[in-house]
Amino acid sequence: MFQKITCFLIVLAGQTCLSQTQDRAILSGKVVSNTSDLEGIYVINAQTEETVTTDASGSFAILAKPNDILVFSSISFKEKRILLKPEDFSNLNFMVNLSMVMYQLQEVVVKKYDNISAEKLGIIPAGQKKYTAAERKLETATALNATANGGGMVGGSISADPLLNFFSGRTAMLKKEVAVEKKEFFMKLLENMFSIDHFIDRLKIPAEYVKGFEYYAIENEKFTIILNSKNKTSTEFLLGELAVKYKEIIASENK
């Protein structure tokens, strides 16, 4: 009896999902902005939670229907929400214009303690360059290996791997991986330093915008320098300034 009920519930759930899918059609569109870097922007159907990303030209395709809300989100652009209309599905040139995040901070003085370092503490050898996992991959892919032996030639030869990696696009991919790794590092550092209650109660960031604000903050180079110093007082001060700017952006979008 239990197995029959379980099978019935599975079939019912499958029919419900199929019905929701059949109600929707593929909506093709394109994101435009005043930049050529339009790859990797998230396009989310708020009703079904389906998520796709734009390609290098900004194009995307997603299952949707009229009255669905599409959310366009990226750390480089202001978040945008669009309520779909029936005519959007017959529009062969459905375009969404996104605005880049623009901000400016006052000059920040970073205090450096020259007498304290990992080298002086004997943790690592003096003068040794420190690499993350992604940086090591990039260094390996781009470094010329003068000791490589090409077909038994006397004295060795220069490895052609860096050139092959460059022309195949692997170098560009690894550079993106390094950039993503740094953002993930700063995001984790920020979330370990401040709880979500700090963003909501102290900085007055709406709960649904907290994650977007975190991405907004770590895109600021001056802020990541202070964040990386682990000086909580200075970090909190700059975070407050960024919060003011971010709330202005939210207010302008909601007008």
N, C-alpha and C positions, 0 to 999 in steps of 0.2 A: 504493500500500500504506500509506504514511504517513497519507494522508488518511482511509483506512478506519479505521485504529487511532485516530486523533484523534476521529472521529465516534463510534466505539464508546465511548471514554472519556467523551465529553460526555453521551451517552445514559445511560451507567451512573451518572454523577454526578447527572444529573437525576432518575433513578429513585430513587436513595438519598435525595436531598433530599425528594422527593415522599413517600417512605415514612415519613421522620421526621415530616413535616408531618401525614400522615394518622393517625399514632399519637397525635397531640396534639389537644386540643379547646380551645375558648375558655374560659378561666377568668375570670369577672367578679368583682370584689371592690371593696372600699372601704377606704381608709386613714382611721383616726380618731386624733385626738389632742386635747390640751387647747388647741388653737388653731384658728382658722378659716382660716388660710392653708395650705391643703393642695395647692395647685396646683404642678405641676412636679417632684414627687417621682419619682425614677427607680425603675422596677420592672424588674428584669433576671432573665431566666431563665438561670441559671448553666450549664445544659446546652447550650442552643442559642445563648446570647448575644443573644437577641432583647431589645430594650429598648423600653419604652413609658414614658410619663409620666402622672401623675394629672391629672385636670381640677380645676376650682375646688372641686368638692365632695369631692375625694379619690378619686373612682372611677377604675377602670382595667379593661382587658381585655387578656389576653395568652394566646398559645398555650402550653399546658403539658400535662403528664400526671402521674399519681401517681409519686412519688419524684424529681420535679424539685425543684430548690431555687430559690426566688425570693429575690432580694436587693433590699431596699428601702434606697435611699441618697439622702441629701440633706444639704447643708451645715448645715441647721437641725435635723436629727434624728439620733439615734443609728442607726447601720446595723443592720438586722435581717435575719436569714436564716430562711426557713421551708421545711421539708421538706413537700411537698404529699402529702396522703393522699387515697385514693379518695373519701371522704365530702366533701372540700372541693369537689368538682365538682358535687355535688348540693345543696350548701348555697346557698340563695338569698341568704343574708346573710353571705357570707364577708368577714370584717373583719380588718384587721391594725392593731393598736394600736402607734403609734410614740411614743417618748419624745423630747422636745425636748432639745437639748444645753444643759445648764446648767453654768456655770462662774463662778468668781469669782477675781479676782487681787488681790494686795495693791496698795496705792496706788503709782503710779509717778510720779516726778518727771521731767518732760521739760525738758531744758536747751535754751533758745532762744538763738541767736546773732543778736542784733538788728543787728549791724554788717555782716552779710553777707546780701545778697539780690540777686535778679535785677535789681531796679530800681536798686540802688546800683551794680551792676556795669555798668549801661547796656545790659543785654540786652533789656529791654522798657521802655516808657515807664512812669513812676511813676504808680501809682494805677489802672492798667489791669487789669480783671478777666480772669483766664485761664480759658478754657473747653476742655474736651475735645470730641471730635467729637459724642458723645452729648449733652453739656451744651448745645452750640450748637443742636442740633436742638430740645431741650426749650425753650431760651430763645426760639427763633424761634416755636415753637408756642404759647407762653404769653404772649409780650410783646404789649402793646397798641400798635398802630402809629397814632399820632395824625396822621401825615402822609398816611394812605391816603385816596384820593379816592373817595368813594362816589357814583358816577353823576353826576360833574361838579358836586357841591355846592360852593359857594364856601367856601374855608377848609378843605376836606377833611373827613374824618370819622374815627371810631374803627373800626378793622378788627374784624370779627366773628369772624375766624379763631380766636382763643383760646377763645371760647365754643363754637364748633363743635367744636374739638379736644377740649374738656373733655367735652361731651355725647356725642361719638362714641367716647370711650374712648382716643383717640390720646394724650392727655396722660398718662394712667396707663401706657400702653404705653411711652412715651418715658422716664418716670421709672424703670420697670423696666430699660430699656436702659442708663440711666446707672448704676444699681446694679450691673448685670452687668459693665459696662465697668470699674468701679472694682475689682470682685473679680478680674477678669482681669488688671488692672494689678498688684495686690498679689500675685497668684499668680506672675506672671512675675518680679516683683522678688524674691520669696522664693526661687524656684528658681534665679535667677541668683546669689543670695548664698550659698546652701548646696546642696551636691551631695546626691544621694540617699544616698550613703554616710554623710553626716553624720547623717541621720535614723535610719539603720539601726544604724550602729556606735556613734555618740556618744550619741544620744538613746534607743537601744534600741527604736525603733518597728518592729514587724514589717513586712516588705517590702510585704505585701498591704494594710497599713493606712496607708502613707505618704501616698498621695494624699488619703485621707479626713482625715488629720491636718493636711495643708496647708490644706484647706478649713476645718477646725475653727479653725485659727490665725487665718486672715484674717477670720473672722467676729468676732473680738475687736477692738473699736474701739481699745482702748489699745495693743494689739499693732501694729495697722496704723499708728498714729501714730509709734511707734518705728521700725517697718520703713521708713516713708516718709522718716524722717530719715537713713536709710542708715548709722546708727551700728551697725556689726556687733556690737560688744561688748554693747551694751544689747539689741539684737535677739536675740542668742544666749542671753542671760540669761533673757529673757522666754519664749523658745522652750522653754527647759529646764523652766520652771514649767508651761507648757501641756502639755508632753510627759508630765509626771507625772500631770496631771489626765486626759489622754487615755488613758493606760495603765490608769488606774483604771476608766475607762468600759469599755474593752475587757475588763478582768478581770471586771467585774460582768456583762457580757453573756454571757461564756463560762462562767459558773457553772452 
